[in-house]
Amino acid sequence: LLHAIGYGLGKQQHKLMQWSQSLLAGIMLGFGASVLLSIQ
């Protein structure tokens, strides 16, 4: 049972990491685009 719980938590953590990475990438892209626009 404990192993199953750890496995489920690991999967959730992996999903959370992917989500936060994509969110961070989106923020960086938006920030970079606004900087480029302000330079022009």
N, C-alpha and C positions, 0 to 999 in steps of 0.2 A: 504493500500500500504506500509506504513512504517513498519508494522508488517511483511509483506512478505520480505522486504529488510533485516530486522533484522534477520529473520529466515535463509535467504540465507547466510548472513554473518556468522551466528553461525555455519551453516553446513560447510562452507569453513574453518573457524577457527578450527573446530573439525578435519577436514581432514588434515590441516596443522600440528596440534598437533600430530596426529598419525604418519604423515610422519617424523616430526622432531624426535619423540621418536624412530622410527625404525632406522633412520639415526644414532642417538646417540648410540643406542644399537649395531649397526654394527661397529661403530668406537670403542666402548668399547671392543667388541669381538676381533676386529683386533689388538687393543693395547694389550689386555691380551694375545693373541696368540703370538705376537712378543716378549713380555716379557718372556713368558714361553720358547720360542725357544732360546732366548738369555741366559737364565739361564742354559739350558742344555748344 
